[in-house]
Amino acid sequence: MIINWEKYTHELTDKEKLMVPRVIQGIVKRVSKRMIITNAQMCEQLTKEGHKISGPRLRKILNFIRSESIIRNIVASSDGYYIATTQKDLDDYRESINARANAILRNLNGIDKTLGGETS
C-alpha cells in the first residue's frame, strides 16, 4: 500500500480476488496489439456482469496477475492492455517501465534535495 494512495493501492479485497479469474479469462483473448483492450472497456464489461470496479482497482488486479506471473507477457500502454507476441513489444514495455521508474527516482531526488537530505 502506498501512503496517501491507500484508496487505490491497498491489497486486493476478497471480492476483487474473486474477479481475478474473470479478468484472466478476458485478457488471455487479447493476443497481440491488434486485440488491445482499454481499462475503461474492461471496467464496463465487468460492471455489465455485476462486478462493479474502478479503473485503479482493475489496474491493481492486472498488476497482481502480472507480478504473480499468472499470465506472462501482459503489456500495458497508453492504448490499453494486450498479450505481447513479439520480443520487441516486451522490450518496449520493459523500457517504458524503466523510464517511469527513473522518473520517479528523479522526483525522489528532488524531494530529498528540498528536504536537505541525501539523494538516493
For each residue, the residues with C-beta under 8 A, 3 or more apart:
1: 5 6 9 10 11
2: 5 6 8 9
3: 6
4:
5: 1 2 8 9
6: 1 2 3 9 10
7: 10 56
8: 2 5 54 56 57 60
9: 1 2 5 6 56 60
10: 1 6 7 13
11: 1
12: 16 17 20 60 61 64
13: 10 16 17
14: 17 18
15: 18 19
16: 12 13 19 20 53 57 60 61
17: 12 13 14 20
18: 14 15 21
19: 15 16 22 23 46 51 53 61
20: 12 16 17 23 24 61 64 65 70
21: 18 24 25
22: 19 25 26 46 49 51
23: 19 20 26 27 42 46 58 61 62 65
24: 20 21 27 28 65 70 71
25: 21 22 28 29
26: 22 23 29 30 37 42 45
27: 23 24 30 37 62 65 71 74 81 83
28: 24 25 31 71 83
29: 25 26 35
30: 26 27 35 36 37 81 82 83
31: 28 35 82 83 85
32: 35 82 83 84 85
33: 36 82 89
34:
35: 29 30 31 32 82 83
36: 30 33 77 79 80 81 82
37: 26 27 30 41 42 80 81 82
38: 41 42 79 80 81
39: 42 43 55 58 59 80 81
40: 43 44 55
41: 37 38 44 45 80
42: 23 26 37 38 39 45 46 58 81
43: 39 40 46 47 53 54 55 58
44: 40 41 47 48
45: 26 41 42 48 49
46: 19 22 23 42 43 49 51 52 53 58
47: 43 44 50 51 52 53
48: 44 45
49: 22 45 46
50: 47
51: 19 22 46 47
52: 46 47
53: 16 19 43 46 47 57 58 61
54: 8 43 57 58
55: 39 40 43 58 59
56: 7 8 9 59 60
57: 8 16 53 54 60 61
58: 23 39 42 43 46 53 54 55 61 62
59: 39 55 56 62 63
60: 8 9 12 16 56 57 63 64
61: 12 16 19 20 23 53 57 58 64 65
62: 23 27 58 59 65 66 74 76 81
63: 59 60 66 67
64: 12 20 60 61 67 68 70
65: 20 23 24 27 61 62 68 70 71 74
66: 62 63 69 70 71 74
67: 63 64
68: 64 65
69: 66 72
70: 20 24 64 65 66
71: 24 27 28 65 66 74 83
72: 69
73: 83 84 85 89 90
74: 27 62 65 66 71 81 82 83 84
75: 81 82 83 84 89 90 93
76: 62 80 81 93
77: 36 80 81 93 96
78:
79: 36 38
80: 36 37 38 39 41 76 77
81: 27 30 36 37 38 39 42 62 74 75 76 77
82: 30 31 32 33 35 36 37 74 75
83: 27 28 30 31 32 35 71 73 74 75
84: 32 73 74 75 89 90 93
85: 31 32 73 89
86: 89 90
87: 90 91
88: 91 92
89: 33 73 75 84 85 86 92 93
90: 73 75 84 86 87 93 94
91: 87 88 94 95
92: 88 89 95 96
93: 75 76 77 84 89 90 96 97
94: 90 91 97 98
95: 91 92 98 99
96: 77 92 93 99 100
97: 93 94 100 101
98: 94 95 101 102
99: 95 96 102 103
100: 96 97 103 104
101: 97 98 104 105
102: 98 99 105 106
103: 99 100 106 107
104: 100 101 107 108
105: 101 102 108 109 120
106: 102 103 109 110
107: 103 104 110 111
108: 104 105 111 112 120
109: 105 106 112 113 119 120
110: 106 107 113 114
111: 107 108 114 115
112: 108 109 115 117 118 119 120
113: 109 110 116 117 119
114: 110 111
115: 111 112
116: 113
117: 112 113
118: 112
119: 109 112 113
120: 105 108 109 112
